[in-house]
């Protein structure tokens, strides 16, 4: 009799465990959490559809801070003009402080101009499965917007790729924020560079709105570069400029 009772208890326990497992599986399926593959697919589709269709002009401010400086050693304001599909140009409006700041800013903007010219080619900096392996970390809220938090692991050591995390908007599947270290430093002098990039919609155009880069420079220590948009204009003024405007002196 005791054996029969024990057997019955074991069967009931197994059945209970099975029902609990089924219930948990149902709750997980119905919780609204998308599989990682679906998030990646939505993110890649969203990125492919946000190419700027109209000309725009940005006024950006860049501030460079030294290793032991509480204030900016250099301040640069630059105008950036974009004309679809792939023409980008810039000129420095004003610069103060150390000349090193303007040199760094010009290198960054020169790289942007080159990247824009290759816009129709496969982008080596895009947050896609061509460039990254992804891991699902969870869900979070950024600036009041629900996001998927994904881990980023670059597939190659390139200076345009970031090892870190990406905040992906749950509604639009666009990347709102990225943090991490660049996969390959552009110079021997830089031991590592950690970046924070923020993105947002500006009058229908999805753009990087701010950047913070902290570089560990050999011998000189940590240096920080911060950029932000001071003004954005979606304007016909940019479209009306002459085709040869890229050749003007910066």
C-alpha positions in Angstrom: 0.0 0.0 0.0 2.8 2.4 0.9 4.5 1.6 -2.4 1.3 2.4 -4.3 1.0 5.8 -2.5 4.6 6.6 -3.1 4.2 5.8 -6.8 1.1 7.9 -7.0 2.9 10.8 -5.3 5.8 10.6 -7.8 3.4 10.6 -10.7 1.6 13.6 -9.3 4.9 15.3 -8.8 6.0 14.6 -12.4 2.6 15.8 -13.7 2.8 19.0 -11.6 6.4 19.7 -12.9 5.2 19.1 -16.4 2.2 21.5 -16.0 4.5 24.1 -14.4 6.9 23.9 -17.3 4.1 24.2 -19.8 2.7 27.2 -17.9 6.1 28.9 -17.9 6.6 28.2 -21.6 3.2 29.7 -22.3 3.9 32.8 -20.2 7.3 33.3 -22.0 5.7 32.9 -25.4 2.9 35.3 -24.5 5.1 37.9 -22.8 5.7 39.8 -26.0 9.5 39.2 -26.0 10.7 38.8 -29.6 13.3 36.2 -30.5 16.8 37.7 -31.0 16.7 36.8 -34.7 13.5 38.8 -35.2 14.9 41.8 -33.3 18.0 41.7 -35.6 15.9 41.4 -38.7 13.7 44.4 -37.7 16.8 46.4 -36.8 18.5 45.7 -40.2 15.3 46.6 -42.1 14.8 49.8 -40.1 18.4 50.9 -40.8 18.1 50.2 -44.5 15.0 52.5 -44.7 16.4 55.6 -42.9 18.7 57.0 -45.5 18.3 60.7 -45.7 16.1 61.7 -48.6 16.4 65.5 -48.3 19.3 67.9 -47.8 20.2 68.9 -44.3 22.7 71.1 -42.5 24.1 70.6 -39.1 26.0 72.9 -36.8 28.1 70.8 -34.4 30.1 71.8 -31.4 33.2 69.7 -30.4 35.0 70.1 -27.1 38.3 68.4 -26.3 39.4 67.9 -22.7 42.9 67.0 -21.6 43.9 64.5 -19.0 44.2 66.9 -16.1 41.8 69.6 -17.3 38.4 70.4 -15.9 37.6 72.7 -18.7 37.8 72.2 -22.5 41.3 72.7 -23.9 39.8 73.2 -27.4 36.4 74.2 -28.7 35.4 73.8 -32.4 32.2 74.6 -34.2 31.7 73.1 -37.6 29.0 73.3 -40.3 28.2 70.0 -42.0 26.1 69.9 -45.2 24.6 66.8 -46.7 23.0 66.5 -50.1 21.4 63.2 -51.1 22.3 60.6 -52.0 26.0 60.8 -51.0 27.5 64.3 -51.1 28.7 65.6 -47.7 30.9 68.6 -47.0 31.9 70.7 -44.0 33.8 73.8 -43.0 35.0 74.9 -39.6 33.1 78.0 -38.5 35.3 78.8 -35.5 37.9 77.3 -33.3 39.6 78.3 -30.1 42.1 76.8 -27.7 44.6 74.1 -28.6 45.2 73.4 -32.4 45.0 69.7 -31.6 41.3 69.9 -31.2 40.7 71.2 -34.7 43.1 68.6 -36.1 41.0 65.8 -34.4 37.7 67.3 -35.6 38.9 67.6 -39.2 40.0 63.9 -39.2 36.5 62.9 -37.9 34.7 65.0 -40.5 37.0 63.9 -43.3 36.0 60.3 -42.4 32.3 61.2 -42.5 32.7 62.7 -46.0 34.5 59.5 -47.2 31.8 57.3 -45.6 29.0 59.3 -47.3 30.6 58.9 -50.7 30.5 55.1 -50.1 26.9 55.2 -48.9 25.6 53.0 -51.7 28.2 50.3 -50.9 27.9 47.8 -48.1 28.4 49.7 -44.8 31.2 48.4 -42.7 30.0 50.4 -39.7 26.3 49.4 -39.7 24.8 47.6 -36.7 24.0 44.4 -38.7 24.7 40.7 -38.7 27.3 41.3 -41.4 29.4 43.2 -38.9 28.4 41.9 -35.5 27.4 38.9 -33.5 24.6 39.8 -31.1 23.4 38.6 -27.7 20.1 39.4 -26.1 20.6 41.0 -22.7 17.1 42.2 -21.8 14.6 45.1 -22.0 15.2 48.5 -20.6 13.9 52.1 -20.9 16.1 54.9 -22.3 14.9 58.5 -22.2 11.3 57.3 -21.7 11.4 54.9 -24.7 11.3 51.1 -24.2 14.3 49.4 -25.8 15.9 46.0 -26.4 19.4 45.9 -24.9 21.7 43.9 -27.1 25.4 42.9 -26.7 27.7 43.7 -29.6 30.7 41.6 -30.6 32.4 42.8 -33.8 33.2 40.2 -36.4 36.4 42.0 -37.4 38.9 44.3 -35.7 38.0 47.6 -37.5 38.0 51.2 -36.2 34.3 51.7 -37.2 33.1 48.7 -35.1 32.3 48.8 -31.3 32.5 46.1 -28.8 29.8 46.9 -26.3 26.0 47.3 -26.1 23.2 48.8 -28.3 19.9 50.1 -27.1 17.3 49.3 -29.9 13.9 51.1 -29.9 11.2 48.5 -29.4 8.8 50.3 -31.7 10.9 51.5 -34.6 13.8 49.0 -34.2 16.2 51.9 -34.7 19.4 52.1 -32.6 19.0 54.9 -30.0 22.3 54.5 -28.1 25.6 52.6 -28.3 28.3 52.2 -25.7 31.6 50.3 -25.8 35.2 50.2 -27.0 36.1 50.6 -30.6 37.4 47.2 -32.0 40.6 48.7 -33.4 42.3 51.9 -32.4 43.2 54.1 -35.4 46.7 54.9 -34.0 49.5 53.3 -32.0 49.3 56.3 -29.6 45.8 55.3 -28.5 45.7 52.3 -26.2 41.9 52.1 -26.2 39.0 54.4 -27.0 35.6 54.1 -25.3 32.6 55.8 -26.9 29.0 56.7 -26.2 26.8 57.5 -29.3 23.3 58.8 -29.1 20.8 58.9 -32.0 17.4 60.5 -32.5 14.9 61.6 -35.1 15.5 65.2 -36.4 12.5 66.3 -38.6 12.2 62.8 -40.1 16.0 62.1 -40.4 17.6 59.6 -38.0 21.0 61.0 -37.0 23.7 60.8 -34.5 23.0 63.6 -32.1 25.9 63.4 -29.7 29.1 61.6 -29.0 31.5 61.1 -26.1 34.9 59.5 -26.8 37.4 58.8 -24.0 40.8 57.9 -25.3 43.6 56.5 -23.3 46.6 58.1 -25.0 50.1 56.7 -24.4 52.2 58.9 -22.2 49.6 61.7 -22.1 46.8 59.8 -20.3 43.0 60.1 -20.8 41.6 62.7 -23.2 37.9 63.2 -23.8 36.1 64.5 -27.0 32.5 65.5 -26.7 30.2 66.6 -29.6 26.7 67.7 -29.9 24.3 69.3 -32.4 23.7 73.0 -31.9 21.4 73.4 -34.8 19.7 71.3 -37.5 18.2 72.5 -40.8 16.4 70.6 -43.4 16.7 73.2 -46.1 16.7 73.9 -49.8 19.8 76.1 -49.3 22.0 73.0 -49.2 20.3 71.6 -52.4 20.8 74.8 -54.3 24.6 74.9 -53.8 26.8 74.4 -56.8 28.0 70.9 -57.6 31.6 71.9 -57.0 31.1 73.0 -53.4 33.1 70.0 -52.2 36.3 71.5 -53.7 36.1 74.7 -51.7 38.8 75.4 -49.2 37.9 74.3 -45.6 
